[in-house]
Amino acid sequence: MKKMGVLLVSVVMCSMMLDAKDYVVDQVKKTFIPHEVTLHVGDYIVFKNSDPFAHNAYTDDEANEFDIGMQATGEDIRVKMKAPGSFDVECAIHPNMLLEVTVK
């Protein structure tokens, strides 16, 4: 019976991983493109840096907190969304950059 429970949990987790989607957010001319994104728990934001200089996207949202660190030109960084909610993502280097994120 215990093995059956472990198997069921494994199947559910695998199907959730297969359903996860990547949402690309590019950084161009010190702007997040798109400016807002709606996704689901388990999905990823892929931060792409198309600018000729570094960026540092982060959020202080308690449920989805992250800081990607210094992101070089041409680098892609994936961040998994862990909990539902709405929050802003900013760039620590360029304070006028703002991305609105909604996780369902």
N, C-alpha and C positions, 0 to 999 in steps of 0.2 A: 504494500500500500504506500509506503514511504517513497519507494522508487517511482511509483506512478505519479506522485505529487511533484517530485523533482523533474521528471520528464515533462509534465504539463507546464511547469514554470519555464523550463528551457525552451519549449516550443513557443510559448507566448512571447518570451524575450526575443527569440530569433525573428518572429513575425514582426515585432515592433521595430527591430533593426532594419528589416527589409523595407518597411514602410517609411523609414526616415528619409527626408529629402534635404538636399543642399539648396540654400538660397544665397546666391552670389550678391555681395554688396561691394561695389568697386569704390575706390577712392581716387577721384580725378579732380584736379584743380582745387584741392583742399575742400572737397565736397563728397559726402556719401551719396552714391547713386545705386539704388533709389534712396530717397530720403526717409522712407518708411517701409517696414516689412511686417507681414503677419504670417506666422508659422505655428507649428504644433510642438508640444513637448516631445523631445527626442530628435527633432530636426536640427540641422546645422546652419549657421551663418558662415559662409566662406568669405572672409575679408580678403579682397584683392587690392593690391597697391599698384596703380598705373601711373602714379606721380613719380617725378624724378628725384624724390626725397622721401625720407622715412615718415611713418605715421605710428601712432600708438593708441589703438581703439581700446576702450574700457567702459565698464559700467560698475556702479556701486550697488546695483539692485541686489538685495540680500539673497533672493532665490536663484538668481542667474549670474552672480558676480563673476567677472573675468577681467583680465588685463593681458592683452596679447603681447605686450612689450614692444620693443622697437621693431617695426616691420619694414624691411628693406624693399626697394623698388623691385617689382616683378614677383614678390613673394605672396603666396596664398596661405592663409591660416584659417582652419576650421574651428568653430566654437559650438559646442552642443548646448541646446536649450533644455534646461532641467526641470523647470516648473512654470505653470501658467502665470500670466501677469503682463503688465505694460511697464516699459522703462525706456530711458534714453541711453544711447551710446554716444560717447564723445571721444575726441582725440586729445590726448594729453599735450600734444605738441601744438595743435592748431585749435584753440578753444572755440572758434566759431563753427566747427564741424559738429553736426547733430544728426543722429539717426534715431527715429522712433520705432521701437520694437514692440509688437504684441505677440504673446505666446498663448495659444489656446490649449 
